[in-house]
Amino acid sequence: MTRLRLKSKITLGVLFLFCMLLLVSVLGYYYISRVNSEARSILQDNYESLEYAKNMLKALDEQPVNTGVFLQNLQLQEKNVTEPGEAAATANLRKHATDSMQLPQLRADLYEVMELNMTAIVRKHERTKAIADKAVLYISIISGLCFLLGITFVYNFPGYVANPIRELTEGIKAVAGRNYGQRLYFKSGDEFGELATAFNTMAQKLDEYEHSNLARIMFEKKRAEAVIGSLKDATIGIDTKGIVLFANAEALQLLNMDESNVAGRPAAEIARQNDLMQYLLGSQENGHVKIVVNGRESFFTRETADIHYEHEKIGHIIILKNITTYREIDLAKTQFIATISHELKTPLAATDLSLTLLDDERSGALSTEQKELIDSIRQDNRRMIRMVSELLDFSRAENGNIQLQIQPVNPAEIVQYALDTVRKEAEARRIHIRTDLAPDAPKVAADAEKSAWVLVNLLTNAIRYSPPDADVELAVQPTGTNKLAFSVKDAGKGIDPAFRNKIFERFFQVPGSEDAKGSGLGLAIAKEFIEAQGGTIGVNSTPGKGSRFWFELPLHTGA
């Protein structure tokens, strides 16, 4: 059986109301036309006959009798005979008028004509009234029926349309709230019924997908937890809202907390109760962290990495890698180097003294070849002494045994000491050192000896890597951040970007360097000296355009 569509139902409802209104209009028009016809009939058939009779009576009452008017109205009356018996009365009226105008008979005939028409008027009036009453009754009944049907239609139809929409809205809200068991039941077979069927199918599919997807998500969650749990490094995951997503067993051991007290809680709240978490959240730079684990000092490197999903950051992870073993090995190596360097320094110094004695003429005259041999041995020996000294300085720096004497220092003193130290070497290579130092440069809070050593190291490197007759620029300028910057710019070939971040590492030398006799410790020691004074050191270089090494020292803020 074919069910009506919603559009067809609305069309039929409106068409039904239109038909009812049309029926009322047709009935009204029909009965009004009948009443109008009856009224016109009374006017034409009866009223005119009464008017003719009245005129004829007036003509009879005149003295003498006005025969012309009488006969004229009699002729009109003969043409307007409409009621039963009126023809006979009119014929009598004509007969008596022909027989010498018999007034009594004429009057009687006229009264009879008038009586017949008046009776017809009353009869027609009653019939017209009956027609009008019937019209009122029929129109009232039909109008009342139309009114009831219209009220019913107006009352029920909005609900017929709005109720399914409301139920559909509630169903959509329920599904949006992950209540996939929600269903709609519309008994109508129209569009609402089809909509309910489609909605129920959608909810069922979502329910099936939810259960299958939930199982997959749970599987992936367990697999992710297994992977995180198998990591040897302590790992903590935090989302963009600061909520701890996970922490593996190693991280929980370092935090000395249970998983139930970590996962799902705000990291800031945990940090208020845990110093390690407070440090991890507060420190923005990756570096070494010392943590006491089971009564033993352990060292970790702190690393952070952002977590992205579809190019959107959803959180970050903090990784603590245990480097205690490597640090112990490095410390043992540093101590070994310090010991060996200290042990080598004494015989090297004795060798240098012996070479000086051999070169003395009081020890005997030497041939030219012997003097050249002694000079060569002395250069190698002093290079060894310098290298051993650098190793000792570096081992002290790594062990934190740098003895600093921080005091207000005039930067001009550091510059002058460095220039005096490298002057002979610069003159030997025909290098011109141009200085840019303001006479009123503020004092720095630094160790003058260590800072001058660093500046000498930078100038020595600049002289070594610049071609003859080149200029080396030495500048001292305030940075605007309560620091004073010392910079040395050479005219060398520059440093490749691939090696720029490694230039301050110990024992590192740029591949292809012209000078392979160095230890590779100078810049590493310079970095330790500057950072120990609270400063920073770095390099800017463009291949083919030279390099600019710089370091910054904090300004003296005392009186």
C-alpha positions as CSV (number, residue, x, y, z in Angstrom):
1,M,0.0,0.0,0.0
2,T,1.4,3.3,-1.1
3,R,1.6,5.8,1.8
4,L,1.1,9.5,1.3
5,R,4.1,11.8,1.4
6,L,4.3,14.7,3.8
7,K,3.9,17.1,0.9
8,S,0.8,15.2,-0.3
9,K,-0.7,15.3,3.1
10,I,-0.2,19.1,3.5
11,T,-1.6,19.6,0.0
12,L,-4.7,17.5,0.7
13,G,-5.3,19.2,4.0
14,V,-5.2,22.7,2.4
15,L,-7.3,21.5,-0.6
16,F,-9.9,20.1,1.8
17,L,-10.2,23.5,3.6
18,F,-10.4,25.2,0.2
19,C,-13.2,22.9,-0.9
20,M,-15.2,23.6,2.3
21,L,-14.8,27.3,1.8
22,L,-15.8,26.9,-1.8
23,L,-18.9,24.9,-0.8
24,V,-19.9,27.6,1.7
25,S,-19.5,30.3,-1.0
26,V,-21.5,28.3,-3.6
27,L,-24.4,27.7,-1.1
28,G,-24.4,31.3,-0.1
29,Y,-24.4,32.4,-3.7
30,Y,-27.2,29.9,-4.5
31,Y,-29.6,30.9,-1.7
32,I,-28.9,34.6,-2.0
33,S,-29.8,34.3,-5.7
34,R,-33.1,32.5,-4.9
35,V,-34.0,35.1,-2.3
36,N,-33.2,37.9,-4.8
37,S,-35.3,36.1,-7.4
38,E,-38.3,35.8,-5.1
39,A,-38.0,39.5,-4.1
40,R,-37.9,40.5,-7.8
41,S,-40.9,38.3,-8.5
42,I,-42.9,40.0,-5.8
43,L,-42.0,43.4,-7.1
44,Q,-42.7,42.6,-10.7
45,D,-45.7,40.3,-10.4
46,N,-47.6,41.5,-7.4
47,Y,-46.5,45.0,-6.5
48,E,-47.1,46.3,-10.0
49,S,-50.6,44.8,-10.1
50,L,-51.4,46.5,-6.8
51,E,-50.1,49.8,-8.2
52,Y,-52.4,49.4,-11.3
53,A,-55.4,48.6,-9.1
54,K,-54.7,51.6,-7.0
55,N,-54.5,53.9,-10.0
56,M,-57.8,52.5,-11.4
57,L,-59.5,53.1,-8.0
58,K,-58.3,56.7,-8.1
59,A,-59.7,57.1,-11.6
60,L,-63.1,55.7,-10.4
61,D,-63.1,58.2,-7.5
62,E,-62.7,61.2,-9.7
63,Q,-65.7,63.1,-10.9
64,P,-66.3,62.5,-13.7
65,V,-64.6,59.1,-13.9
66,N,-61.3,59.4,-15.6
67,T,-61.9,56.7,-18.2
68,G,-58.6,57.2,-20.0
69,V,-56.4,56.5,-16.9
70,F,-58.7,53.6,-15.9
71,L,-58.5,51.9,-19.3
72,Q,-54.7,52.5,-19.5
73,N,-54.0,50.8,-16.2
74,L,-56.5,48.0,-17.0
75,Q,-54.6,47.3,-20.1
76,L,-51.3,47.1,-18.1
77,Q,-52.9,44.9,-15.6
78,E,-54.1,42.5,-18.3
79,K,-50.4,42.1,-19.3
80,N,-49.3,41.4,-15.7
81,V,-51.6,38.5,-14.8
82,T,-49.5,36.1,-12.7
83,E,-51.5,34.6,-9.9
84,P,-54.2,31.9,-10.0
85,G,-57.7,33.5,-10.3
86,E,-56.2,36.8,-11.2
87,A,-57.0,36.2,-15.0
88,A,-60.8,35.7,-14.2
89,A,-60.9,38.8,-12.0
90,T,-59.2,40.8,-14.6
91,A,-61.6,39.5,-17.3
92,N,-64.5,40.5,-15.1
93,L,-63.0,43.9,-14.7
94,R,-62.7,44.3,-18.4
95,K,-66.3,43.1,-18.9
96,H,-67.8,45.5,-16.3
97,A,-65.7,48.3,-17.8
98,T,-67.2,47.6,-21.2
99,D,-70.8,47.5,-19.9
100,S,-70.9,51.3,-19.3
101,M,-68.6,51.4,-16.4
102,Q,-70.5,49.7,-13.6
103,L,-68.7,51.3,-10.6
104,P,-69.8,48.8,-7.8
105,Q,-68.8,45.8,-9.9
106,L,-65.6,47.5,-11.0
107,R,-64.7,48.2,-7.3
108,A,-65.4,44.6,-6.4
109,D,-63.3,43.3,-9.2
110,L,-60.4,45.6,-8.3
111,Y,-60.6,44.5,-4.6
112,E,-60.5,40.9,-5.7
113,V,-57.4,41.6,-7.9
114,M,-55.7,43.4,-5.0
115,E,-56.6,40.6,-2.6
116,L,-55.2,37.9,-4.9
117,N,-51.9,39.8,-5.2
118,M,-51.6,40.6,-1.5
119,T,-52.2,37.0,-0.7
120,A,-49.5,36.1,-3.3
121,I,-47.1,38.6,-1.6
122,V,-47.6,37.0,1.8
123,R,-47.2,33.5,0.3
124,K,-44.1,34.5,-1.5
125,H,-42.7,36.2,1.5
126,E,-43.1,33.1,3.6
127,R,-41.4,31.1,0.9
128,T,-38.5,33.6,0.7
129,K,-38.1,33.5,4.5
130,A,-38.0,29.7,4.4
131,I,-35.3,29.8,1.7
132,A,-33.3,32.3,3.8
133,D,-33.7,30.2,7.0
134,K,-32.6,27.1,5.1
135,A,-29.6,29.0,3.7
136,V,-28.6,30.3,7.1
137,L,-28.9,26.7,8.5
138,Y,-26.9,25.1,5.8
139,I,-24.2,27.8,5.8
140,S,-24.0,27.7,9.6
141,I,-23.6,23.9,9.6
142,I,-21.0,23.9,6.9
143,S,-19.2,27.0,8.4
144,G,-19.2,25.3,11.8
145,L,-17.8,22.1,10.3
146,C,-15.1,24.1,8.4
147,F,-14.3,25.9,11.7
148,L,-13.9,22.7,13.6
149,L,-11.9,21.1,10.9
150,G,-9.7,24.2,10.6
151,I,-9.1,24.4,14.3
152,T,-8.3,20.7,14.4
153,F,-5.9,21.1,11.5
154,V,-4.2,24.2,12.9
155,Y,-3.9,22.6,16.3
156,N,-2.6,19.2,15.2
157,F,-0.6,20.0,12.1
158,P,2.2,22.1,13.7
159,G,2.7,19.3,16.2
160,Y,2.7,16.8,13.4
161,V,5.6,18.6,11.8
162,A,7.4,20.0,14.9
163,N,7.3,16.9,17.2
164,P,9.3,14.7,14.8
165,I,11.8,17.6,14.4
166,R,12.1,18.0,18.2
167,E,12.6,14.2,18.7
168,L,15.2,14.3,15.9
169,T,17.0,17.1,17.6
170,E,17.0,15.3,20.9
171,G,18.3,12.2,19.1
172,I,21.1,14.1,17.5
173,K,22.1,15.6,20.8
174,A,22.1,12.1,22.3
175,V,24.3,10.7,19.5
176,A,26.6,13.7,19.9
177,G,26.9,12.7,23.6
178,R,28.1,9.2,22.4
179,N,24.7,7.6,23.3
180,Y,24.6,5.5,20.2
181,G,21.7,3.4,21.6
182,Q,19.2,6.3,20.8
183,R,16.5,5.4,18.3
184,L,13.5,7.2,16.7
185,Y,10.1,5.6,16.1
186,F,7.8,7.5,13.7
187,K,4.7,5.5,12.6
188,S,4.1,7.6,9.6
189,G,5.3,6.4,6.2
190,D,6.2,9.8,4.9
191,E,9.5,11.7,4.9
192,F,9.6,11.6,8.8
193,G,9.4,7.9,8.7
194,E,12.3,7.7,6.2
195,L,14.2,10.2,8.3
196,A,13.7,8.0,11.4
197,T,14.9,4.9,9.5
198,A,18.0,6.7,8.3
199,F,18.7,8.1,11.8
200,N,18.4,4.6,13.3
201,T,20.7,3.2,10.7
202,M,23.2,5.9,11.3
203,A,23.1,5.3,15.1
204,Q,23.5,1.6,14.7
205,K,26.5,2.1,12.4
206,L,28.1,4.5,14.8
207,D,27.4,2.1,17.7
208,E,29.1,-0.7,15.7
209,Y,32.0,1.6,14.8
210,E,32.4,2.8,18.4
211,H,32.7,-0.7,19.7
212,S,35.1,-1.8,17.0
213,N,37.1,1.5,17.3
214,L,37.1,1.3,21.1
215,A,38.6,-2.2,20.9
216,R,41.2,-0.9,18.5
217,I,42.0,2.1,20.6
218,M,42.4,-0.1,23.7
219,F,44.7,-2.4,21.8
220,E,46.8,0.6,20.6
221,K,46.8,2.0,24.1
222,K,48.1,-1.2,25.6
223,R,50.7,-1.4,22.8
224,A,51.8,2.2,23.5
225,E,52.0,1.5,27.2
226,A,54.1,-1.6,26.5
227,V,56.5,0.5,24.3
228,I,56.7,3.3,26.9
229,G,57.2,0.8,29.7
230,S,60.0,-0.9,27.8
231,L,62.0,2.3,27.4
232,K,65.2,2.3,29.4
233,D,65.2,6.1,29.7
234,A,62.9,7.9,32.1
235,T,60.1,9.4,30.0
236,I,57.3,11.7,31.0
237,G,54.5,12.8,28.6
238,I,52.6,16.1,29.2
239,D,49.8,17.5,27.0
240,T,49.2,21.1,26.0
241,K,47.0,21.7,29.0
242,G,49.8,20.6,31.4
243,I,48.2,17.2,32.3
244,V,50.6,14.3,32.7
245,L,49.7,11.7,30.1
246,F,52.1,9.0,31.2
247,A,55.3,8.2,33.1
248,N,57.2,5.0,32.7
249,A,58.7,2.9,35.6
250,E,62.1,4.7,35.4
251,A,60.5,8.1,35.6
252,L,58.2,7.0,38.6
253,Q,61.3,5.7,40.4
254,L,63.1,9.0,39.9
255,L,60.0,10.9,41.0
256,N,59.6,8.5,43.9
257,M,55.8,8.4,43.2
258,D,53.2,5.9,42.3
259,E,51.6,5.9,38.8
260,S,48.2,6.6,40.3
261,N,49.5,9.9,41.8
262,V,51.1,11.0,38.5
263,A,49.1,10.0,35.4
264,G,46.1,12.2,34.7
265,R,47.1,14.9,37.2
266,P,48.3,18.5,36.4
267,A,52.0,18.6,36.2
268,A,52.0,21.9,38.1
269,E,50.2,20.3,41.0
270,I,52.7,17.5,41.1
271,A,55.6,20.0,41.0
272,R,54.3,21.6,44.2
273,Q,55.0,18.3,45.9
274,N,58.0,17.1,44.0
275,D,61.3,19.0,43.6
276,L,62.4,17.0,40.5
277,M,59.1,17.7,38.7
278,Q,59.4,21.3,39.6
279,Y,62.9,21.5,38.1
280,L,61.8,19.7,35.0
281,L,59.0,22.1,34.4
282,G,60.9,25.2,35.3
283,S,64.1,24.5,33.3
284,Q,63.7,25.5,29.6
285,E,67.2,24.3,28.5
286,N,68.4,20.8,28.0
287,G,71.4,19.9,30.2
288,H,72.7,17.7,33.0
289,V,70.7,16.8,36.1
290,K,72.1,15.3,39.3
291,I,69.6,13.1,41.1
292,V,70.1,11.0,44.2
293,V,68.8,7.5,43.5
294,N,68.9,4.9,46.3
295,G,71.4,6.9,48.2
296,R,73.8,7.2,45.2
297,E,74.3,10.3,43.0
298,S,73.3,9.7,39.4
299,F,73.6,12.0,36.4
300,F,71.1,12.5,33.7
301,T,70.7,14.5,30.5
302,R,67.4,16.3,30.2
303,E,65.9,16.4,26.7
304,T,62.5,17.6,25.5
305,A,60.6,16.8,22.3
306,D,57.3,18.1,21.0
307,I,54.5,15.7,20.1
308,H,52.6,16.6,16.9
309,Y,49.5,15.1,15.3
310,E,48.6,16.2,11.8
311,H,50.8,19.3,12.0
312,E,49.3,20.3,15.4
313,K,51.2,20.2,18.6
314,I,49.4,18.0,21.2
315,G,52.0,17.9,23.9
316,H,55.6,17.2,24.7
317,I,57.8,14.6,26.4
318,I,60.6,14.9,28.8
319,I,63.4,12.3,28.6
320,L,66.0,11.8,31.3
321,K,68.9,9.7,30.0
322,N,71.2,8.1,32.6
323,I,74.8,9.1,31.9
324,T,76.3,8.2,35.3
325,T,78.5,5.5,33.8
326,Y,79.8,7.8,31.0
327,R,80.3,10.6,33.5
328,E,82.3,8.3,35.8
329,I,84.4,7.2,32.8
330,D,84.9,10.8,31.7
331,L,85.9,11.8,35.3
332,A,88.4,8.9,35.4
333,K,89.8,10.0,32.1
334,T,90.0,13.6,33.2
335,Q,91.8,12.6,36.4
336,F,94.1,10.3,34.4
337,I,94.9,13.2,32.0
338,A,95.6,15.5,35.0
339,T,97.9,13.0,36.6
340,I,99.8,12.2,33.4
341,S,100.0,15.9,32.5
342,H,101.3,16.7,36.0
343,E,103.8,13.9,35.8
344,L,105.0,15.0,32.3
345,K,105.3,18.7,33.2
346,T,108.3,18.1,35.5
347,P,110.5,16.1,33.0
348,L,109.6,18.5,30.2
349,A,110.6,21.5,32.3
350,A,113.9,19.7,33.1
351,T,114.4,19.0,29.5
352,D,113.8,22.7,28.6
353,L,116.4,23.7,31.3
354,S,118.9,21.2,30.0
355,L,118.5,22.6,26.4
356,T,119.1,26.0,27.8
357,L,122.3,24.8,29.5
358,L,123.5,23.1,26.3
359,D,123.0,26.3,24.4
360,D,125.1,28.2,26.9
361,E,128.7,28.8,25.5
362,R,130.1,28.0,28.9
363,S,129.1,24.4,28.4
364,G,131.2,24.3,25.3
365,A,131.0,25.5,21.7
366,L,128.4,23.9,19.5
367,S,128.4,23.6,15.7
368,T,125.8,25.2,13.6
369,E,124.0,21.8,13.0
370,Q,124.0,21.2,16.8
371,K,122.4,24.6,17.5
372,E,119.7,24.0,14.9
373,L,119.0,20.6,16.4
374,I,118.8,22.1,19.9
375,D,116.4,24.9,18.6
376,S,114.2,22.3,17.0
377,I,114.1,20.2,20.2
378,R,113.4,23.3,22.3
379,Q,110.4,24.3,20.0
380,D,108.9,20.8,20.2
381,N,109.6,20.7,24.0
382,R,107.9,24.0,24.6
383,R,104.9,22.9,22.4
384,M,104.7,19.9,24.6
385,I,104.9,22.0,27.8
386,R,102.1,24.3,26.4
387,M,99.9,21.3,25.5
388,V,100.5,19.8,29.0
389,S,99.6,23.1,30.6
390,E,96.4,23.2,28.5
391,L,95.5,19.7,29.5
392,L,96.0,20.6,33.2
393,D,93.8,23.8,32.8
394,F,91.1,21.8,31.1
395,S,91.1,19.0,33.7
396,R,90.8,21.6,36.4
397,A,87.9,23.2,34.5
398,E,86.1,19.9,34.1
399,N,86.6,19.1,37.8
400,G,85.2,22.5,38.8
401,N,88.6,23.5,40.3
402,I,88.9,26.7,38.4
403,Q,90.1,29.4,40.9
404,L,88.6,32.7,39.9
405,Q,89.2,36.1,41.3
406,I,86.2,38.0,40.3
407,Q,86.7,41.8,40.7
408,P,86.0,45.0,38.8
409,V,88.3,45.1,35.8
410,N,88.9,47.8,33.3
411,P,88.4,46.3,29.8
412,A,91.3,48.4,28.5
413,E,93.7,46.5,30.8
414,I,92.5,43.1,29.4
415,V,92.9,44.5,25.8
416,Q,96.3,46.0,26.5
417,Y,97.6,42.8,28.1
418,A,96.4,40.7,25.1
419,L,97.9,43.1,22.6
420,D,101.3,43.1,24.3
421,T,101.3,39.3,24.4
422,V,100.6,38.8,20.6
423,R,102.5,41.8,19.3
424,K,105.6,39.9,18.3
425,E,103.7,37.1,16.6
426,A,101.5,39.7,14.7
427,E,104.6,41.6,13.6
428,A,106.2,38.3,12.4
429,R,103.2,37.6,10.2
430,R,102.7,41.3,9.2
431,I,99.2,41.3,10.7
432,H,97.7,44.7,11.7
433,I,95.4,44.6,14.7
434,R,92.9,47.4,14.7
435,T,91.1,48.1,18.0
436,D,87.8,49.7,18.7
437,L,87.5,50.4,22.4
438,A,85.6,53.4,23.9
439,P,87.7,55.3,26.4
440,D,84.8,55.3,28.9
441,A,83.9,51.6,28.5
442,P,82.3,50.3,31.8
443,K,84.2,47.9,34.0
444,V,83.4,44.2,34.0
445,A,83.1,41.8,36.9
446,A,85.6,39.2,35.8
447,D,88.9,37.4,36.4
448,A,91.4,39.6,34.6
449,E,94.0,36.8,34.1
450,K,91.5,34.2,32.7
451,S,89.7,36.8,30.5
452,A,93.0,38.0,29.1
453,W,94.0,34.4,28.4
454,V,90.8,33.9,26.4
455,L,91.4,37.1,24.4
456,V,95.0,36.1,23.7
457,N,93.8,32.7,22.5
458,L,91.3,34.4,20.1
459,L,93.9,36.9,18.8
460,T,96.4,34.1,18.3
461,N,94.0,32.1,16.3
462,A,93.0,35.1,14.2
463,I,96.7,35.9,13.5
464,R,97.4,32.3,12.6
465,Y,94.5,31.9,10.2
466,S,94.7,35.4,8.5
467,P,96.9,35.9,5.4
468,P,100.0,38.2,5.7
469,D,99.3,41.9,5.6
470,A,95.7,41.4,6.6
471,D,93.8,43.3,9.3
472,V,92.4,41.7,12.5
473,E,89.7,43.7,14.2
474,L,89.4,43.8,18.0
475,A,86.2,45.5,19.3
476,V,84.8,46.0,22.8
477,Q,81.2,47.1,22.8
478,P,78.3,47.1,25.3
479,T,75.5,44.7,24.4
480,G,72.6,46.6,26.0
481,T,71.9,43.6,28.3
482,N,74.3,44.5,31.2
483,K,77.2,42.8,29.5
484,L,80.3,43.9,27.6
485,A,81.2,42.1,24.4
486,F,84.8,41.4,23.3
487,S,85.1,40.3,19.6
488,V,87.9,39.4,17.3
489,K,87.4,39.3,13.6
490,D,89.9,37.6,11.3
491,A,90.4,37.6,7.6
492,G,90.6,33.9,7.2
493,K,88.6,31.5,5.0
494,G,85.8,31.1,7.6
495,I,84.3,28.0,9.2
496,D,81.9,25.7,7.4
497,P,78.4,25.7,9.0
498,A,78.6,22.0,9.6
499,F,81.5,22.5,12.1
500,R,80.4,25.7,13.7
501,N,78.6,24.0,16.6
502,K,81.6,21.8,17.3
503,I,84.3,24.4,17.3
504,F,84.2,24.7,21.1
505,E,84.4,21.0,21.8
506,R,87.6,19.6,23.3
507,F,90.2,18.2,20.9
508,F,88.2,19.3,17.9
509,Q,90.0,20.8,14.9
510,V,88.4,21.9,11.7
511,P,89.2,19.4,8.9
512,G,91.6,20.8,6.4
513,S,93.0,23.3,8.9
514,E,96.5,24.7,8.0
515,D,97.6,24.3,11.6
516,A,97.5,20.7,12.8
517,K,100.0,21.3,15.6
518,G,97.5,22.5,18.2
519,S,95.9,20.4,20.9
520,G,92.3,21.4,20.0
521,L,91.8,22.5,23.7
522,G,92.2,26.2,23.4
523,L,88.6,27.1,22.6
524,A,87.2,24.4,24.9
525,I,89.2,25.9,27.8
526,A,88.1,29.5,26.8
527,K,84.5,28.3,26.9
528,E,85.0,26.9,30.4
529,F,86.7,30.1,31.6
530,I,84.0,32.5,30.2
531,E,81.0,30.4,31.4
532,A,82.6,30.1,34.9
533,Q,82.5,33.9,35.1
534,G,78.8,34.0,34.1
535,G,79.5,35.0,30.5
536,T,78.8,33.5,27.1
537,I,81.1,32.8,24.1
538,G,80.3,32.1,20.4
539,V,81.3,32.6,16.8
540,N,79.8,34.1,13.7
541,S,81.4,32.9,10.4
542,T,80.7,33.0,6.7
543,P,82.8,30.7,4.5
544,G,85.2,32.9,2.4
545,K,84.6,36.0,4.6
546,G,86.4,35.2,7.8
547,S,85.1,34.6,11.3
548,R,84.2,36.7,14.3
549,F,84.8,35.1,17.7
550,W,83.2,36.9,20.6
551,F,82.6,36.5,24.4
552,E,80.5,38.5,26.8
553,L,81.3,39.3,30.4
554,P,78.8,40.8,32.9
555,L,79.2,44.5,33.9
556,H,80.3,45.5,37.3
557,T,77.3,46.8,39.2
558,G,78.9,47.7,42.5
559,A,80.1,51.1,43.7
